[in-house]
Amino acid sequence: MMHKGRLEAFSDGVFAIIITIMVLELKVPHGGNDLRALIPMIPVFISYVLSFVYVGIYWNNHHHMMQAAKSVNGRILWSNLYLLFWLSLIPFATAWMGENHFSQWPMALYGFVMVMNAFAYSILSNSLIKHEGKNSNLSKAIGKGTKGMISVACYLTAIVLSMVNPWISFGLYVLVAVIWFIPDSRIEKSMAQD
């Protein structure tokens, strides 16, 4: 039985690096020293805020899920690395989306990265459930994953609609973030019953 401490520490480090990379993309404008100089930065800042919220949501849910797990195995380690890989692409997709003012292809790429993050998170949670057992508190807490399925449907719709109207896609990305922003208390409740 492998302890989960190193997985959690490594994951927290990667989450911190992802946020650091994203904030480093916020370049100081060199074309003036008044507030008007910040106007061209608005799309970059908005994309940063959206992605910061997404990374925060993934960190929060990852933390809760790992707290409910008693141990890990090799499959969980690889599933976690797979999730971290897709999370590490968020800064690139965020920068491209913001610097190109939410145009079609950057919006589609952002949606693709979000879909892959959702799938990777699902793989990790399924690996943990398989390891912990179908009757475990973790399995009961995660349930059917309805929010995850709704999220993937929104992402796929946003990818298609990015070719028609990228702002509708942006709205769908915000909608998914709002759906997940309120922390899911099912895992906390199941741990309290333990």
N, C-alpha and C positions, 0 to 999 in steps of 0.2 A: 504494500500500500504506500503510495507516494503522498507526501504532504503537499498542500496547495500553496504554501507560503511563497515559494520562489516564483510560481506562476503569477500570483497576485502582485508581487513586487516588480517583476519584469513588465507586466501589463501596465501597471501604474506609471512606470517610467516611460513607456511608449506613448501612453495618453498625454503625459506632460510634454514630451518632445513634439507631438503632433500640434498641440496648442501653441507651443513656442514657435514652430515653423510658420504657423498661420499668422501669428502676430508680427513676425519679422517681415511678412509680405506687406504690411502697412508702412509704406515709405513716406517719409516726411516730404511734403511738397517744397520744391526749391524755387517756385515761381512767385513768391510773395510772402508777406508776413501778416496778412489780415485774414479774416475768415473766408473771404472769397477764394483764397488759395486752396481751401479744403473742399470746395464744391466738386472738383473732378474726382476726389477720393470717395465720394458718397457711395457709388456702386461697390467699390472694393470693401468699404466698411460694412455695408449691408450684407455682402456675401460672407464676410468674416463673422458677423454676429450670428447669421443662420448656421454656419458650420460650427461655431463655438457651441451653440445650443445642441446641435446634433452630437458632437463629441462628448459634451456633458451628459446627454441622455444615455449614450452608450456606456460611458464610465459608470454612471449611477446604476444602470441595470446590470452591468458586468459585476460590479461590486456586490450588489444584492445576491445575484446568482451564485457567486463564489462563496459568499458567507453561508449560503444554505448548503453548499457542497461540503462533504466531510473529507474527501480525498480526491486525487486525480489519478489518471493513468496516461499512457502514451498517446492514446487517441485524443484525449482531452487536450494534452499539450499541443498536438498538431492542429487540432481544431481552433485552439486559441491563437496560435500563430497565423492561421489562415484569416481569422477575424482581424488581427492586428495588421496584416498585410493590406487588406482592403481599407481599414481605417487610415493607414498611412498615406493613402492616395487622396484623402479628402483635401489636404492643403493644396495639392496640384489642381484638382478640379475647382476648388474655391477660388484660387488665384486666377485661373483662366476665365471663370464665369464673371468675376468682378471686374477684371481688366478689360473685358470685352462687352461690358454693360449688358449682361444677361442676354446675349444673342443666342441664336438657335443651337449651334453645335456645342458650345460650352454648357448650355442648359441640358442638352441631351446627355453629355458626358457626366455631368453632375448626377443626373438621375440614374445612369448606369452604375456609377460608383455607389450610390445609395442602395440600389437593388442588390448589388453584390455584398454590401455590408449586412443587409437584412438576411440574405441567405447564409452568410458566414456566421452570423449570430445564431441563426436557427440551427445550424450544424453544431455549434458549440453547446447550445442548450440541450439538443437531442443527445449529444455525447454524454453530457453530465447526467441526464435522466437515465440513460441506459446504464451508466456506471452506478448511479445511486439506487436504481430500481423503480419500476413503474408505480409502486405503492409509496414511494418516498414523499416527504413533504414538498420537495422541490418539484416533483412531477405534478402533484396536486396543485401547487401554487401557479405553475406556468400554464397549466390547462391546455386548451386547444390552440392558443396563439392567434386569436381572432384579430387583435390589433396588428399583429405582424402581417397577416394576410391582407388586411385593409391597406396597410402601408405599402406593400409590394404592388397592389393594384393601383394605388395612387402614383407610385413611382413610374410604373410602366405606362400609365395614361399620360403622365407628364412628359415622358420621353417622346411619345408620339406627338403630343400637342406642342412640343417645343418647335416643331417644324411649321406649325400654324401660327401660334402665338406664344412666345416664350414667357410672357407675363402670367399666362394661365398656369404654365409649368411652375413658375416661381410660387404662385399661390398654392399649388398642390404640395410643394415642398414645405411651405410654411404650415399648411394644414397638418401634415404628418408630424411635424415638430410639435405642434400644439397638442395633438392626440397623445404624444408620448411625454410631454413636458411635465404633466402631473405624475409624480412617481407612483408606480404600481406597488400597492401595499400588500399584495397577496403573499409575496415571499416573507415579508416581515411578520405578517399574521401567522403564517405556517411555522416560522421559527419560534414564535412566542408560544405555540402549542406544544413544542418539543419538550 
